[in-house]
Amino acid sequence: MPRPVPAVLPSPPDPTPPNLRVQLPYFAARIAVLVMVLVVLLILGVNPVLALLSGLVIAGVLTYPLGRMQRRAAERATGRPVSKPAAPSDNPRS
């Protein structure tokens, strides 16, 4: 039995890659925070493996707002609409 053909074929991917240079300052700042946290933990005498794992968590929490700005910059660079979180009053479940 032949397979049904989908009514709408998927569009081909965009041949031009997005400009990743807009993300470079955000990436550099997040790496700098991670390195600073790692250095402080290692100076305090924490096990290197535990320092790395803890540093990733701590740096992730500290740079979360920066990551959101990085995502918005990437969406603007690709030309997609910037996603905004819904306001609490816009949520129909509450």
N, CA, C and O atoms as a GROMACS GRO file, in nm:
protein
  376
    1MET      N    1   0.084  -0.117   0.000
    1MET     CA    2   0.000   0.000   0.000
    1MET      C    3   0.089   0.124   0.000
    1MET      O    4   0.178   0.133   0.084
    2PRO      N    5   0.069   0.219  -0.092
    2PRO     CA    6   0.155   0.339  -0.096
    2PRO      C    7   0.124   0.433   0.020
    2PRO      O    8   0.012   0.442   0.069
    3ARG      N    9   0.228   0.503   0.061
    3ARG     CA   10   0.214   0.601   0.168
    3ARG      C   11   0.144   0.726   0.117
    3ARG      O   12   0.163   0.766   0.002
    4PRO      N   13   0.062   0.788   0.202
    4PRO     CA   14   0.000   0.914   0.158
    4PRO      C   15   0.105   1.026   0.153
    4PRO      O   16   0.194   1.034   0.238
    5VAL      N   17   0.094   1.109   0.053
    5VAL     CA   18   0.187   1.220   0.034
    5VAL      C   19   0.138   1.338   0.119
    5VAL      O   20   0.021   1.373   0.113
    6PRO      N   21   0.228   1.400   0.197
    6PRO     CA   22   0.182   1.516   0.275
    6PRO      C   23   0.136   1.629   0.183
    6PRO      O   24   0.192   1.649   0.075
    7ALA      N   25   0.035   1.702   0.228
    7ALA     CA   26  -0.022   1.808   0.147
    7ALA      C   27   0.076   1.924   0.128
    7ALA      O   28   0.081   1.985   0.022
    8VAL      N   29   0.154   1.954   0.233
    8VAL     CA   30   0.248   2.065   0.227
    8VAL      C   31   0.389   2.009   0.248
    8VAL      O   32   0.418   1.948   0.351
    9LEU      N   33   0.474   2.032   0.152
    9LEU     CA   34   0.612   1.987   0.165
    9LEU      C   35   0.690   2.087   0.250
    9LEU      O   36   0.667   2.207   0.240
   10PRO      N   37   0.782   2.039   0.332
   10PRO     CA   38   0.861   2.133   0.413
   10PRO      C   39   0.949   2.220   0.326
   10PRO      O   40   1.001   2.176   0.223
   11SER      N   41   0.966   2.344   0.368
   11SER     CA   42   1.049   2.436   0.290
   11SER      C   43   1.196   2.401   0.309
   11SER      O   44   1.234   2.351   0.414
   12PRO      N   45   1.277   2.425   0.208
   12PRO     CA   46   1.420   2.395   0.222
   12PRO      C   47   1.483   2.487   0.326
   12PRO      O   48   1.437   2.600   0.346
   13PRO      N   49   1.589   2.440   0.392
   13PRO     CA   50   1.654   2.524   0.492
   13PRO      C   51   1.717   2.648   0.430
   13PRO      O   52   1.755   2.648   0.313
   14ASP      N   53   1.728   2.753   0.510
   14ASP     CA   54   1.787   2.878   0.463
   14ASP      C   55   1.935   2.854   0.434
   14ASP      O   56   2.008   2.808   0.522
   15PRO      N   57   1.982   2.885   0.312
   15PRO     CA   58   2.123   2.855   0.278
   15PRO      C   59   2.223   2.945   0.349
   15PRO      O   60   2.340   2.908   0.361
   16THR      N   61   2.181   3.063   0.396
   16THR     CA   62   2.276   3.152   0.462
   16THR      C   63   2.275   3.128   0.612
   16THR      O   64   2.169   3.133   0.674
   17PRO      N   65   2.390   3.102   0.670
   17PRO     CA   66   2.395   3.079   0.815
   17PRO      C   67   2.373   3.211   0.889
   17PRO      O   68   2.404   3.318   0.836
   18PRO      N   69   2.321   3.203   1.011
   18PRO     CA   70   2.301   3.328   1.086
   18PRO      C   71   2.434   3.390   1.126
   18PRO      O   72   2.535   3.320   1.138
   19ASN      N   73   2.433   3.520   1.146
   19ASN     CA   74   2.553   3.591   1.188
   19ASN      C   75   2.575   3.566   1.337
   19ASN      O   76   2.500   3.616   1.420
   20LEU      N   77   2.676   3.489   1.370
   20LEU     CA   78   2.702   3.455   1.509
   20LEU      C   79   2.789   3.558   1.580
   20LEU      O   80   2.814   3.546   1.700
   21ARG      N   81   2.836   3.658   1.508
   21ARG     CA   82   2.920   3.761   1.572
   21ARG      C   83   2.844   3.842   1.675
   21ARG      O   84   2.905   3.896   1.767
   22VAL      N   85   2.713   3.852   1.661
   22VAL     CA   86   2.635   3.928   1.759
   22VAL      C   87   2.635   3.859   1.894
   22VAL      O   88   2.612   3.923   1.996
   23GLN      N   89   2.660   3.729   1.896
   23GLN     CA   90   2.661   3.654   2.022
   23GLN      C   91   2.797   3.655   2.090
   23GLN      O   92   2.807   3.616   2.207
   24LEU      N   93   2.901   3.697   2.022
   24LEU     CA   94   3.036   3.690   2.077
   24LEU      C   95   3.054   3.766   2.208
   24LEU      O   96   3.113   3.711   2.300
   25PRO      N   97   3.006   3.890   2.223
   25PRO     CA   98   3.025   3.959   2.352
   25PRO      C   99   2.955   3.889   2.467
   25PRO      O  100   3.008   3.884   2.578
   26TYR      N  101   2.836   3.834   2.443
   26TYR     CA  102   2.764   3.763   2.548
   26TYR      C  103   2.839   3.636   2.588
   26TYR      O  104   2.853   3.605   2.706
   27PHE      N  105   2.886   3.563   2.488
   27PHE     CA  106   2.960   3.440   2.513
   27PHE      C  107   3.088   3.469   2.590
   27PHE      O  108   3.122   3.398   2.685
   28ALA      N  109   3.159   3.573   2.551
   28ALA     CA  110   3.284   3.608   2.620
   28ALA      C  111   3.258   3.648   2.764
   28ALA      O  112   3.336   3.612   2.853
   29ALA      N  113   3.151   3.722   2.789
   29ALA     CA  114   3.119   3.762   2.926
   29ALA      C  115   3.082   3.642   3.012
   29ALA      O  116   3.121   3.634   3.128
   30ARG      N  117   3.008   3.549   2.955
   30ARG     CA  118   2.968   3.430   3.032
   30ARG      C  119   3.088   3.341   3.061
   30ARG      O  120   3.098   3.284   3.170
   31ILE      N  121   3.179   3.328   2.967
   31ILE     CA  122   3.301   3.250   2.990
   31ILE      C  123   3.388   3.318   3.096
   31ILE      O  124   3.447   3.250   3.180
   32ALA      N  125   3.396   3.451   3.092
   32ALA     CA  126   3.476   3.524   3.190
   32ALA      C  127   3.421   3.502   3.332
   32ALA      O  128   3.498   3.485   3.426
   33VAL      N  129   3.289   3.503   3.346
   33VAL     CA  130   3.230   3.477   3.478
   33VAL      C  131   3.263   3.335   3.523
   33VAL      O  132   3.296   3.314   3.639
   34LEU      N  133   3.254   3.239   3.434
   34LEU     CA  134   3.287   3.101   3.468
   34LEU      C  135   3.431   3.089   3.513
   34LEU      O  136   3.460   3.022   3.612
   35VAL      N  137   3.522   3.152   3.441
   35VAL     CA  138   3.665   3.144   3.477
   35VAL      C  139   3.689   3.209   3.613
   35VAL      O  140   3.765   3.156   3.694
   36MET      N  141   3.624   3.322   3.640
   36MET     CA  142   3.642   3.388   3.770
   36MET      C  143   3.590   3.301   3.884
   36MET      O  144   3.653   3.291   3.989
   37VAL      N  145   3.476   3.239   3.863
   37VAL     CA  146   3.420   3.151   3.967
   37VAL      C  147   3.511   3.032   3.989
   37VAL      O  148   3.535   2.992   4.103
   38LEU      N  149   3.563   2.973   3.881
   38LEU     CA  150   3.654   2.859   3.894
   38LEU      C  151   3.782   2.897   3.969
   38LEU      O  152   3.828   2.822   4.055
   39VAL      N  153   3.837   3.013   3.938
   39VAL     CA  154   3.959   3.057   4.006
   39VAL      C  155   3.933   3.074   4.155
   39VAL      O  156   4.014   3.031   4.237
   40VAL      N  157   3.822   3.136   4.190
   40VAL     CA  158   3.790   3.155   4.333
   40VAL      C  159   3.773   3.020   4.402
   40VAL      O  160   3.825   3.001   4.512
   41LEU      N  161   3.702   2.928   4.340
   41LEU     CA  162   3.682   2.798   4.402
   41LEU      C  163   3.812   2.721   4.416
   41LEU      O  164   3.835   2.654   4.518
   42LEU      N  165   3.898   2.729   4.316
   42LEU     CA  166   4.026   2.658   4.324
   42LEU      C  167   4.118   2.721   4.428
   42LEU      O  168   4.193   2.650   4.496
   43ILE      N  169   4.114   2.854   4.444
   43ILE     CA  170   4.193   2.920   4.547
   43ILE      C  171   4.145   2.878   4.685
   43ILE      O  172   4.225   2.865   4.778
   44LEU      N  173   4.013   2.855   4.698
   44LEU     CA  174   3.959   2.811   4.826
   44LEU      C  175   3.990   2.665   4.855
   44LEU      O  176   3.959   2.616   4.964
   45GLY      N  177   4.050   2.594   4.761
   45GLY     CA  178   4.093   2.456   4.784
   45GLY      C  179   3.988   2.352   4.754
   45GLY      O  180   3.994   2.241   4.808
   46VAL      N  181   3.891   2.384   4.670
   46VAL     CA  182   3.787   2.288   4.634
   46VAL      C  183   3.844   2.190   4.531
   46VAL      O  184   3.925   2.228   4.446
   47ASN      N  185   3.802   2.065   4.540
   47ASN     CA  186   3.842   1.962   4.444
   47ASN      C  187   3.816   2.014   4.302
   47ASN      O  188   3.708   2.068   4.277
   48PRO      N  189   3.910   2.000   4.208
   48PRO     CA  190   3.892   2.057   4.073
   48PRO      C  191   3.766   2.010   4.000
   48PRO      O  192   3.701   2.089   3.932
   49VAL      N  193   3.731   1.883   4.014
   49VAL     CA  194   3.611   1.833   3.946
   49VAL      C  195   3.487   1.896   4.008
   49VAL      O  196   3.396   1.939   3.938
   50LEU      N  197   3.484   1.901   4.141
   50LEU     CA  198   3.371   1.964   4.210
   50LEU      C  199   3.367   2.114   4.181
   50LEU      O  200   3.259   2.172   4.169
   51ALA      N  201   3.484   2.176   4.170
   51ALA     CA  202   3.490   2.319   4.138
   51ALA      C  203   3.434   2.344   3.999
   51ALA      O  204   3.362   2.442   3.978
   52LEU      N  205   3.465   2.258   3.903
   52LEU     CA  206   3.414   2.275   3.767
   52LEU      C  207   3.262   2.261   3.764
   52LEU      O  208   3.193   2.343   3.704
   53LEU      N  209   3.211   2.156   3.828
   53LEU     CA  210   3.066   2.136   3.830
   53LEU      C  211   2.994   2.249   3.903
   53LEU      O  212   2.893   2.300   3.856
   54SER      N  213   3.049   2.286   4.018
   54SER     CA  214   2.988   2.396   4.093
   54SER      C  215   3.000   2.527   4.016
   54SER      O  216   2.907   2.608   4.016
   55GLY      N  217   3.113   2.548   3.951
   55GLY     CA  218   3.134   2.670   3.874
   55GLY      C  219   3.036   2.683   3.760
   55GLY      O  220   2.987   2.792   3.731
   56LEU      N  221   3.006   2.571   3.694
   56LEU     CA  222   2.908   2.575   3.585
   56LEU      C  223   2.770   2.614   3.637
   56LEU      O  224   2.699   2.692   3.574
   57VAL      N  225   2.733   2.559   3.751
   57VAL     CA  226   2.601   2.591   3.808
   57VAL      C  227   2.597   2.737   3.853
   57VAL      O  228   2.502   2.810   3.822
   58ILE      N  229   2.700   2.780   3.927
   58ILE     CA  230   2.703   2.917   3.979
   58ILE      C  231   2.706   3.018   3.866
   58ILE      O  232   2.632   3.116   3.867
   59ALA      N  233   2.792   2.995   3.767
   59ALA     CA  234   2.801   3.088   3.653
   59ALA      C  235   2.671   3.088   3.573
   59ALA      O  236   2.631   3.193   3.522
   60GLY      N  237   2.606   2.974   3.561
   60GLY     CA  238   2.479   2.968   3.490
   60GLY      C  239   2.372   3.051   3.558
   60GLY      O  240   2.294   3.120   3.493
   61VAL      N  241   2.368   3.043   3.691
   61VAL     CA  242   2.270   3.121   3.766
   61VAL      C  243   2.302   3.270   3.758
   61VAL      O  244   2.212   3.353   3.739
   62LEU      N  245   2.430   3.304   3.772
   62LEU     CA  246   2.468   3.446   3.769
   62LEU      C  247   2.446   3.510   3.633
   62LEU      O  248   2.413   3.629   3.625
   63THR      N  249   2.464   3.434   3.527
   63THR     CA  250   2.456   3.491   3.392
   63THR      C  251   2.326   3.458   3.321
   63THR      O  252   2.316   3.473   3.199
   64TYR      N  253   2.225   3.411   3.394
   64TYR     CA  254   2.096   3.379   3.331
   64TYR      C  255   2.036   3.500   3.258
   64TYR      O  256   1.992   3.484   3.144
   65PRO      N  257   2.033   3.619   3.320
   65PRO     CA  258   1.978   3.734   3.244
   65PRO      C  259   2.060   3.765   3.118
   65PRO      O  260   2.003   3.806   3.017
   66LEU      N  261   2.190   3.745   3.125
   66LEU     CA  262   2.274   3.767   3.008
   66LEU      C  263   2.242   3.666   2.898
   66LEU      O  264   2.244   3.699   2.780
   67GLY      N  265   2.212   3.544   2.938
   67GLY     CA  266   2.174   3.441   2.841
   67GLY      C  267   2.044   3.473   2.770
   67GLY      O  268   2.028   3.445   2.651
   68ARG      N  269   1.950   3.533   2.844
   68ARG     CA  270   1.824   3.573   2.780
   68ARG      C  271   1.848   3.684   2.679
   68ARG      O  272   1.789   3.684   2.571
   69MET      N  273   1.936   3.778   2.712
   69MET     CA  274   1.969   3.884   2.616
   69MET      C  275   2.040   3.825   2.495
   69MET      O  276   2.018   3.870   2.382
   70GLN      N  277   2.125   3.724   2.517
   70GLN     CA  278   2.196   3.659   2.408
   70GLN      C  279   2.097   3.590   2.314
   70GLN      O  280   2.112   3.597   2.192
   71ARG      N  281   1.996   3.525   2.369
   71ARG     CA  282   1.896   3.458   2.286
   71ARG      C  283   1.818   3.559   2.203
   71ARG      O  284   1.791   3.535   2.085
   72ARG      N  285   1.783   3.672   2.263
   72ARG     CA  286   1.711   3.775   2.187
   72ARG      C  287   1.796   3.832   2.074
   72ARG      O  288   1.747   3.856   1.965
   73ALA      N  289   1.926   3.852   2.102
   73ALA     CA  290   2.016   3.903   1.998
   73ALA      C  291   2.029   3.802   1.884
   73ALA      O  292   2.035   3.841   1.768
   74ALA      N  293   2.034   3.674   1.917
   74ALA     CA  294   2.043   3.571   1.813
   74ALA      C  295   1.916   3.567   1.730
   74ALA      O  296   1.922   3.549   1.608
   75GLU      N  297   1.800   3.583   1.794
   75GLU     CA  298   1.675   3.583   1.719
   75GLU      C  299   1.666   3.705   1.628
   75GLU      O  300   1.616   3.694   1.515
   76ARG      N  301   1.714   3.820   1.676
   76ARG     CA  302   1.714   3.939   1.589
   76ARG      C  303   1.809   3.919   1.471
   76ARG      O  304   1.780   3.963   1.360
   77ALA      N  305   1.922   3.852   1.494
   77ALA     CA  306   2.020   3.832   1.387
   77ALA      C  307   1.967   3.737   1.279
   77ALA      O  308   2.002   3.752   1.162
   78THR      N  309   1.884   3.641   1.318
   78THR     CA  310   1.830   3.547   1.219
   78THR      C  311   1.706   3.601   1.150
   78THR      O  312   1.661   3.544   1.051
   79GLY      N  313   1.651   3.710   1.202
   79GLY     CA  314   1.534   3.770   1.140
   79GLY      C  315   1.404   3.713   1.191
   79GLY      O  316   1.297   3.752   1.143
   80ARG      N  317   1.410   3.622   1.288
   80ARG     CA  318   1.286   3.569   1.346
   80ARG      C  319   1.231   3.668   1.447
   80ARG      O  320   1.306   3.748   1.503
   81PRO      N  321   1.101   3.664   1.470
   81PRO     CA  322   1.046   3.755   1.570
   81PRO      C  323   1.098   3.720   1.709
   81PRO      O  324   1.114   3.603   1.744
   82VAL      N  325   1.123   3.823   1.788
   82VAL     CA  326   1.175   3.804   1.922
   82VAL      C  327   1.062   3.756   2.011
   82VAL      O  328   0.956   3.818   2.019
   83SER      N  329   1.086   3.643   2.080
   83SER     CA  330   0.984   3.588   2.170
   83SER      C  331   0.991   3.660   2.303
   83SER      O  332   1.099   3.678   2.360
   84LYS      N  333   0.875   3.700   2.352
   84LYS     CA  334   0.868   3.767   2.481
   84LYS      C  335   0.785   3.681   2.574
   84LYS      O  336   0.686   3.622   2.532
   85PRO      N  337   0.825   3.673   2.701
   85PRO     CA  338   0.744   3.595   2.795
   85PRO      C  339   0.608   3.661   2.816
   85PRO      O  340   0.596   3.784   2.814
   86ALA      N  341   0.509   3.579   2.837
   86ALA     CA  342   0.374   3.630   2.857
   86ALA      C  343   0.364   3.696   2.994
   86ALA      O  344   0.424   3.649   3.092
   87ALA      N  345   0.289   3.802   3.000
   87ALA     CA  346   0.266   3.869   3.128
   87ALA      C  347   0.178   3.781   3.214
   87ALA      O  348   0.099   3.703   3.161
   88PRO      N  349   0.188   3.791   3.347
   88PRO     CA  350   0.105   3.706   3.434
   88PRO      C  351  -0.044   3.725   3.410
   88PRO      O  352  -0.121   3.630   3.428
   89SER      N  353  -0.087   3.843   3.370
   89SER     CA  354  -0.230   3.866   3.346
   89SER      C  355  -0.277   3.803   3.214
   89SER      O  356  -0.397   3.785   3.194
   90ASP      N  357  -0.182   3.769   3.124
   90ASP     CA  358  -0.218   3.709   2.996
   90ASP      C  359  -0.240   3.558   3.005
   90ASP      O  360  -0.287   3.497   2.910
   91ASN      N  361  -0.207   3.498   3.119
   91ASN     CA  362  -0.218   3.354   3.135
   91ASN      C  363  -0.363   3.319   3.166
   91ASN      O  364  -0.415   3.362   3.269
   92PRO      N  365  -0.431   3.243   3.078
   92PRO     CA  366  -0.573   3.212   3.101
   92PRO      C  367  -0.596   3.114   3.216
   92PRO      O  368  -0.707   3.106   3.267
   93ARG      N  369  -0.493   3.039   3.259
   93ARG     CA  370  -0.511   2.941   3.363
   93ARG      C  371  -0.514   3.000   3.503
   93ARG      O  372  -0.558   2.934   3.597
   94SER      N  373  -0.467   3.124   3.519
   94SER     CA  374  -0.463   3.180   3.653
   94SER      C  375  -0.585   3.258   3.689
   94SER      O  376  -0.595   3.310   3.799
   0.00000   0.00000   0.00000
